[in-house]
Amino acid sequence: MLDKLDNVVYLADNCGEILIDTLVFEMIRKMGGKITLVVRGAPILNDVTMEEIEQFGIEDHVDRILTTGSNAIGVCFDEAPEELKEALDNASLIISKGMANYETLSEENYRPIVYMLKVKCDPVGEDIGAPMGCSVAKLLE
């Protein structure tokens, strides 16, 4: 993945992880990469939104922040802003965190993409090729 960090689109997952994600952002930026962070458009479950981004000063760690445009779990492409779709189309690498993002993005054909998730059900496990409970990082080119 190191040769694909020029223009990263990073789809965040939950609020707690976003603070740890800043360490990844720092590494990507030190390697010369630019980061577009994508958060939920409105609160759902414990997913990160603009409110948490502002609360924790995350905007200082990335180059641009977009939202999914809704409070849907994952990315609802019918409700997604054009700016998000363009960012995904033009990304040198997409980093997709969480099972909900996997469930929606795996139906699309964005590449290259890294899925990072914990398998929480058998159908996703079968699809990604890992047993339930397993933590997965899978690159598709």
C-alpha positions as CSV (number, residue, x, y, z in Angstrom):
1,M,0.0,0.0,0.0
2,L,2.9,2.4,0.6
3,D,3.2,3.2,-3.1
4,K,-0.6,4.2,-3.2
5,L,-0.7,7.0,-0.6
6,D,-0.7,10.0,-2.9
7,N,-4.5,10.7,-2.6
8,V,-6.1,8.6,0.2
9,V,-9.8,8.5,0.9
10,Y,-10.3,7.2,4.4
11,L,-13.8,6.1,5.4
12,A,-13.9,6.3,9.2
13,D,-15.9,4.0,11.5
14,N,-16.6,4.6,15.1
15,C,-15.9,7.5,17.4
16,G,-13.4,5.8,19.7
17,E,-11.2,4.6,16.8
18,I,-10.9,8.1,15.2
19,L,-8.4,9.2,17.8
20,I,-6.2,6.2,17.0
21,D,-6.7,6.8,13.3
22,T,-4.9,10.2,13.7
23,L,-1.7,8.1,14.1
24,V,-2.3,6.6,10.7
25,F,-3.1,10.0,9.2
26,E,0.2,11.3,10.6
27,M,2.2,8.5,8.9
28,I,0.4,8.9,5.5
29,R,1.1,12.7,5.6
30,K,4.8,12.2,6.5
31,M,5.0,10.0,3.4
32,G,3.7,12.8,1.3
33,G,0.1,11.6,1.0
34,K,-3.0,13.7,1.1
35,I,-6.1,12.4,3.1
36,T,-9.8,12.9,2.5
37,L,-11.5,11.8,5.6
38,V,-15.2,10.6,5.2
39,V,-17.5,10.5,8.2
40,R,-21.3,9.9,8.6
41,G,-23.5,12.8,7.6
42,A,-25.6,12.5,10.7
43,P,-25.5,10.4,13.9
44,I,-26.1,6.6,13.7
45,L,-24.9,4.0,16.3
46,N,-21.4,5.1,17.5
47,D,-20.1,6.2,14.1
48,V,-18.0,9.4,13.9
49,T,-19.6,12.5,12.6
50,M,-18.5,16.1,12.0
51,E,-19.3,16.9,15.7
52,E,-16.6,14.6,16.9
53,I,-14.2,15.8,14.2
54,E,-14.6,19.3,15.5
55,Q,-14.6,18.3,19.2
56,F,-11.2,16.5,18.9
57,G,-9.5,18.8,16.3
58,I,-9.2,16.0,13.8
59,E,-9.4,18.5,10.9
60,D,-5.8,19.4,11.7
61,H,-4.7,15.9,10.8
62,V,-6.3,15.6,7.3
63,D,-6.5,17.6,4.1
64,R,-10.2,17.5,3.5
65,I,-13.3,16.2,5.3
66,L,-16.4,14.9,3.6
67,T,-19.6,13.3,4.8
68,T,-21.5,10.3,3.5
69,G,-24.5,12.7,3.2
70,S,-26.8,10.7,5.5
71,N,-27.0,8.7,8.7
72,A,-27.2,5.4,6.8
73,I,-25.0,2.6,8.0
74,G,-22.1,2.4,5.5
75,V,-22.4,4.6,2.4
76,C,-25.8,5.0,0.7
77,F,-24.8,5.9,-2.8
78,D,-28.3,7.2,-3.6
79,E,-27.8,9.9,-0.9
80,A,-24.0,10.4,-1.2
81,P,-22.8,13.8,-2.3
82,E,-21.2,14.0,-5.8
83,E,-18.1,15.3,-4.1
84,L,-17.8,12.0,-2.2
85,K,-18.3,10.0,-5.4
86,E,-15.7,12.0,-7.2
87,A,-13.2,11.6,-4.3
88,L,-13.7,7.8,-4.5
89,D,-13.3,7.8,-8.2
90,N,-10.0,9.7,-8.0
91,A,-8.5,8.1,-5.0
92,S,-5.0,6.5,-5.3
93,L,-6.1,4.3,-2.3
94,I,-9.4,3.9,-0.4
95,I,-9.1,2.8,3.2
96,S,-12.5,1.5,4.4
97,K,-13.0,0.8,8.1
98,G,-15.7,-1.2,9.6
99,M,-18.1,-3.9,8.5
100,A,-20.9,-1.5,7.4
101,N,-18.6,0.3,5.0
102,Y,-17.5,-3.1,3.7
103,E,-21.1,-4.2,3.2
104,T,-21.9,-1.2,1.0
105,L,-18.6,-0.6,-0.8
106,S,-18.0,-4.2,-1.7
107,E,-21.0,-4.0,-4.0
108,E,-19.2,-1.2,-5.9
109,N,-16.1,-1.5,-8.0
110,Y,-13.8,1.1,-6.4
111,R,-10.1,0.1,-6.5
112,P,-7.6,0.0,-5.0
113,I,-9.3,-0.4,-1.7
114,V,-8.3,-1.8,1.7
115,Y,-11.0,-3.2,3.9
116,M,-10.3,-3.1,7.6
117,L,-12.9,-4.7,9.8
118,K,-13.8,-7.3,12.4
119,V,-16.1,-10.0,11.0
120,K,-19.3,-10.0,13.0
121,C,-21.5,-12.3,11.0
122,D,-21.1,-15.4,8.9
123,P,-22.3,-13.9,5.5
124,V,-19.6,-11.2,5.7
125,G,-17.1,-13.8,6.8
126,E,-17.9,-16.0,3.9
127,D,-17.7,-13.1,1.4
128,I,-14.4,-11.8,2.7
129,G,-13.0,-15.2,3.4
130,A,-12.5,-15.0,7.2
131,P,-14.2,-16.6,10.2
132,M,-16.5,-14.7,12.5
133,G,-14.6,-12.8,15.1
134,C,-11.5,-12.4,12.9
135,S,-10.0,-9.0,12.4
136,V,-9.3,-8.4,8.7
137,A,-7.2,-6.1,6.6
138,K,-7.7,-7.0,2.9
139,L,-6.3,-5.1,-0.1
140,L,-8.2,-5.4,-3.4
141,E,-6.4,-3.9,-6.5
